[in-house]
Amino acid sequence: MLKADGVAGSYPITDLDAEHTEKTSAPPRLRVKTSYSAPMMNDILFTPRAIGFARTPFKDTAQVPKGPGTKHEADGTLEILPEFAQGLKDIEGFSHLFVIWVFDRSDGYDLLGAPPGETVPHGVFATRSPRRPNPIALTVVELLRREGATLHVHGVDMLDNTPILDIKPYMSSIPIETLRRGWLEDAEQRAGKR
Ligand SMILES: C[S@@+](CC[C@H](N)C(=O)[O-])C[C@H]1O[C@@H](n2cnc3c(N)ncnc32)[C@H](O)[C@@H]1O
């Protein structure tokens, strides 16, 4: 493939796809380049947009259960915007979903912090702190049922009206015995939760 960089909008692109043009008579395509240097990356990342909003019983962060071993038992709904609703086709077959959402009521970040119930600080990337460089959150919920563009789910931990960025079916092929839970293991034992 040719490597000449061009710029389409704010996205660097490679030139024509040479392999493609050799093998077919179809018109050559421009390709979006997928590997960038870190400084370049910071300039060209996409602008996230909400695909919908979570409706949950939590109006305030103090209401969301916290601490080692906490189980999230609250029900809520994920209300998907009409323009994205078609993307829910066939979702009913999955019992659990990854929900990717925004800590929209977080301000700034700390690279070190002590989570609730901890006295020792840990690195932000070793925690699920809402105060992160990119305020992106991930929650696994159980899908109870779908009603049109509304997903009824169990296990929410986000505030009411939280923007949702994406939903994916939950899958994990990691055997439980190979999972290590880092500092959480000790914290949960101290709290008598495991
Ligand atoms: C510890 S974080 C974990 C969130 C997600 N499960 C994760 O791992 O990314 C959950 C906490 O984030 C806070 N929170 C929930 N929704 C939020 C929002 N929309 N904006 C800012 N903070 C939020 C609440 O204090 C809640 O207890």
Ligand as a Chemical Component Dictionary entry (heavy atoms), coordinates in Angstrom:
data_LIG
# 
_chem_comp.id                   LIG 
_chem_comp.type                 NON-POLYMER 
_chem_comp.pdbx_formal_charge   0 
_chem_comp.three_letter_code    LIG 
# 
loop_
_chem_comp_atom.comp_id 
_chem_comp_atom.atom_id 
_chem_comp_atom.alt_atom_id 
_chem_comp_atom.type_symbol 
_chem_comp_atom.charge 
_chem_comp_atom.model_Cartn_x 
_chem_comp_atom.model_Cartn_y 
_chem_comp_atom.model_Cartn_z 
_chem_comp_atom.pdbx_ordinal 
LIG C1  C1  C 0  -16.720 3.750  40.914 1  
LIG S1  S1  S 1  -17.530 4.366  39.467 2  
LIG C2  C2  C 0  -17.657 2.895  38.520 3  
LIG C3  C3  C 0  -18.410 3.114  37.277 4  
LIG C4  C4  C 0  -18.286 1.994  36.262 5  
LIG N1  N1  N 0  -18.853 0.757  36.752 6  
LIG C5  C5  C 0  -16.840 1.790  35.896 7  
LIG O1  O1  O 0  -16.233 0.851  36.385 8  
LIG O2  O2  O -1 -16.331 2.548  35.064 9  
LIG C6  C6  C 0  -19.166 4.544  40.011 10 
LIG C7  C7  C 0  -19.332 5.864  40.732 11 
LIG O3  O3  O 0  -19.279 6.914  39.792 12 
LIG C8  C8  C 0  -20.102 7.974  40.219 13 
LIG N2  N2  N 0  -20.978 8.330  39.107 14 
LIG C9  C9  C 0  -22.030 7.642  38.628 15 
LIG N3  N3  N 0  -22.563 8.268  37.569 16 
LIG C10 C10 C 0  -21.813 9.373  37.362 17 
LIG C11 C11 C 0  -21.859 10.428 36.408 18 
LIG N4  N4  N 0  -22.782 10.462 35.451 19 
LIG N5  N5  N 0  -20.942 11.415 36.509 20 
LIG C12 C12 C 0  -20.013 11.402 37.478 21 
LIG N6  N6  N 0  -19.908 10.429 38.416 22 
LIG C13 C13 C 0  -20.806 9.422  38.354 23 
LIG C14 C14 C 0  -20.874 7.499  41.428 24 
LIG O4  O4  O 0  -20.245 8.041  42.561 25 
LIG C15 C15 C 0  -20.660 5.994  41.413 26 
LIG O5  O5  O 0  -20.589 5.471  42.708 27 
# 
loop_
_chem_comp_bond.comp_id 
_chem_comp_bond.atom_id_1 
_chem_comp_bond.atom_id_2 
_chem_comp_bond.value_order 
_chem_comp_bond.pdbx_ordinal 
LIG C1  S1  SING 1  
LIG S1  C2  SING 2  
LIG S1  C6  SING 3  
LIG C2  C3  SING 4  
LIG C3  C4  SING 5  
LIG C4  N1  SING 6  
LIG C4  C5  SING 7  
LIG C5  O1  DOUB 8  
LIG C5  O2  SING 9  
LIG C6  C7  SING 10 
LIG C7  O3  SING 11 
LIG C7  C15 SING 12 
LIG O3  C8  SING 13 
LIG C8  N2  SING 14 
LIG C8  C14 SING 15 
LIG N2  C9  SING 16 
LIG N2  C13 SING 17 
LIG C9  N3  DOUB 18 
LIG N3  C10 SING 19 
LIG C10 C11 SING 20 
LIG C10 C13 DOUB 21 
LIG C11 N4  SING 22 
LIG C11 N5  DOUB 23 
LIG N5  C12 SING 24 
LIG C12 N6  DOUB 25 
LIG N6  C13 SING 26 
LIG C14 O4  SING 27 
LIG C14 C15 SING 28 
LIG C15 O5  SING 29 
# 
